[in-house]
Amino acid sequence: MMPSARKWVLLVDDDIDACDMLGAILEKRGVRARCLYTGSDAIALLDQLASTPDNLPALLMTDLLMPGIGGASLVRHVLRDRRLADVSTAVMTATPDFAPQGAIVFCKPIKMACVMDYVLAELDREKQAARAASA
C-alpha cells in the first residue's frame, strides 16, 4: 500500500543498506519513509503518483552519484515537472561540489540530527500548507 496524505519521505540511494538504514531511523522516529534504489525507479513512482497529488511524497532525498539516472538528474526531473512542484528535494552525497546549484545538501557521513530537523520542518511545512488550502 502506498503512503498517503503527503506525510512521507521518498529516499533514493543505490547503497541499499544505507537507504534502508536511513529509512528505518526515520520510521523509528515517526516519519514514514519509502526506499528505492535507482533513479529510474524513483521517476517511475513519481510519475505514477503524480496523477493523484495527495499521494506524492512531501520530500525526496536522493544520493547524488548513482549508476544510470543519478541524483542530479532526478532532482532536475522533479523541478521540471509541474505535477511535482510541491515535492521538496534534498541531496545526500560525499561529493557536494557535484550537487545541483541551489540544492539542499547533506554531506556523507550524514548527521542524523540535521536530517531529522530538516525532514520534520518539511513535513510541518506540508501540514501547514494543507491547513491553509482547506481554510
Beta strands, then each sheet from edge to edge (+ up, - down):
strand 1: 8-12
strand 2: 32-36
strand 3: 59-63
strand 4: 88-93
strand 5: 105-107
sheet 1: 2+ 1+ 3+ 4+ 5+
end
